[in-house]
Amino acid sequence: MVDSQQGKGYRILSMFDRLMDGQGINKKQEALTHQVGEKTIQRDIDEIRTYLEKAKLDYHLQYVRTEKVYKLINTKNNRLSKEQVLVIVKILIASKALVKSDIGEIVNQLLSRVAVDQLDQLLLNEKNLYEDIHQNKSLLPLIWGISTAIQKRKVITIDYLQEGEAIPTAKILKPLAVIFSTHYFYLIGDNQDTPTVYRMDRIQHFREMAINFEAPSVHPLQVEDANDLTHIRILYKGRSPQIVYSRFPTAHLVSQNDHEYVFEAEVLAYGMKEWLLSQGADMEVLEPIELREEIIETLQAMQQNYRYI
């Protein structure tokens, strides 16, 4: 029986790949599959064990007598437990943040790490009933690409489709952060020194430019504020409702009556109140009530400054 180097290489890689995937290796079965002797398989196993030791990986190869297989044991015990996987998967499913195909693949990968059939049964109903809200558009490549641009401090161009528009608008941004809040992933981009929120499922195309930007030593968008999105409801009474979309790209029109437009949007608190006040009588904040009260107090204080002399 001739054991060629090519056959040996394939055999060892095949076993190593399955071991890393959490599967067990039965020596007798491997010998039958590859048509070699059990001593040959034992030498392969010894070579894998030697490699693990020399590479200083956090695994060692152990024979499990009850199952009559060799398995990789994590020496640092840093694999996720079945309880941890269950909680992570439930959070992912409840988020509705990704298309169904992406969620299915991620869930299957997580479940394969613990190899507990009971977990799959526990999540079966939720997996089957999962409905995404992104119209079959995978966000994974976009999230990765923009996150990489943020890490490299590269200016980006996005084609952004605003609510109610049929043609996307090109925008040049300094990407600051990718965050998640209430079913959606958002890009926070510096647009002419104004941090603005963009819903990532509305980004039609993205391109990284060969232009670097420097992060200010003290930026208005601090790390602790990155997830602090505020849901606002405003009434616009002016002539050009497009001005609302220009300042709040995530805004959507809730209702319209004559020349009055009610909008809702997820926005950053930074600079928001100042901009709303700058619109004068054309803008009224309906929600949140705390912001409405802040603006009322500001207007009352301003009124004291403009008493008749």
C-alpha positions, -999 to +999 in steps of 0.1 A: +000+000+000+017+032-012+011+064+008+020+093-015+030+127-001-001+142-019-024+116-004-008+121+031-011+159+029-048+158+019-055+132+046-039+152+074-055+185+063-089+168+061-086+155+097-073+187+110-101+207+094-127+184+110-110+185+143-110+223+143-147+221+134-154+202+167-157+168+151-142+136+163-117+114+144-122+076+146-089+058+137-105+027+122-130+047+101-103+070+088-082+040+078-111+026+058-120+059+042-084+066+030-076+029+024-045+029+046-035+011+078-045+022+113-008+027+121-006+053+093-036+071+107-019+070+142+012+086+127-010+113+111-026+120+145+008+122+162+019+147+135-011+169+142-004+167+180+032+177+174+021+206+152-003+219+179+025+219+205+050+236+182+025+262+170+015+269+207-022+268+199-047+267+227-057+231+219-045+196+226-055+164+210-073+140+233-087+104+229-122+102+242-127+066+252-165+068+256-168+079+219-137+061+206-126+092+188-098+118+190-110+154+197-095+188+201-098+202+236-095+239+242-069+244+269-080+279+277-117+271+277-125+301+256-152+285+235-188+298+239-210+277+261-244+265+249-261+290+272-240+318+258-248+308+222-285+306+230-285+342+243-265+356+214-287+339+188-319+352+205-305+387+205-296+384+168-330+371+159-348+398+179-328+426+163-342+420+128-311+438+117-300+415+089-315+397+059-328+362+067-301+345+047-273+363+067-290+355+100-294+319+090-258+315+082-246+333+113-269+312+135-258+279+119-221+289+124-227+297+161-247+265+167-219+244+151-195+257+177-214+239+205-228+209+186-259+206+209-290+194+190-312+207+218-302+243+210-313+240+174-347+227+186-350+256+211-345+281+183-363+263+155-396+283+158-378+317+160-356+309+130-385+298+109-406+329+118-378+354+114-386+382+090-361+409+081-369+445+072-342+451+046-358+437+015-332+410+009-302+434+009-272+420+027-255+446+049-225+425+059-201+437+031-211+473+036-206+472+074-172+456+069-161+480+042-171+511+060-157+499+093-124+493+076-125+528+061-131+542+096-101+523+110-079+536+081-093+571+084-103+572+048-128+596+033-157+578+017-184+585-010-218+571-005-249+571-027-277+577-002-314+571-011-334+594+011-370+588+021-394+595-007-367+598-034-362+576-064-326+587-072-298+584-046-277+615-037-239+613-036-223+624-004-187+627+006-181+619+043-155+614+070-168+581+085-168+582+123-187+552+135-210+523+126-236+517+153-267+496+158-300+509+173-335+496+172-335+472+142-311+493+121-274+498+115-264+534+112-233+552+098-223+584+116-205+605+091-189+640+094-205+660+066-189+695+066-180+693+103-215+682+112-219+646+125-249+632+107-267+599+110-273+577+079-293+545+078-270+519+062-298+500+044-304+532+024-268+533+012-269+521-024-232+522-031-200+530-011-165+538-022-134+544-002-114+574-015-076+579-015-080+608+009-070+605+046-086+626+073-074+633+108-096+628+138-098+659+160-082+656+194-115+664+210-144+654+187-180+663+194-189+627+188-173+610+219-172+572+223-197+573+251-222+592+230-219+569+199-250+549+207-270+578+220-295+583+192-326+603+200-359+597+183-376+630+175-410+639+160-412+674+145-437+695+127-424+715+098-445+745+085-422+760+059-421+759+022-393+734+016-396+701+036-364+690+018-345+710+044-355+684+070-340+655+049-308+676+043-302+679+080-317+645+091-311+619+063-329+592+084-361+613+086-393+599+072-426+617+065-454+605+089-482+628+077-489+658+056-517+684+058-517+714+035-482+730+042-476+712+074-454+681+075-448+657+105-414+639+104-398+613+126-361+606+127-332+590+146-307+618+153-276+626+173-281+651+201-250+671+191-261+703+174-297+692+171-313+718+193-294+747+178-304+737+143-341+733+153-341+767+169-324+782+137-356+773+117-376+798+137-414+795+135-412+770+106-403+742+131-420+728+161-407+699+182-435+674+192-414+647+208-395+639+230-413+660+256-379+667+273-365+684+242-397+704+236-395+717+272-358+726+267-367+746+236-395+764+254-372+774+282-346+786+257-373+807+239-385+822+272-349+831+281-345+847+247-377+866+251-363+882+283-334+895+262-358+913+238-381+933+261-392+967+249-368+994+260 
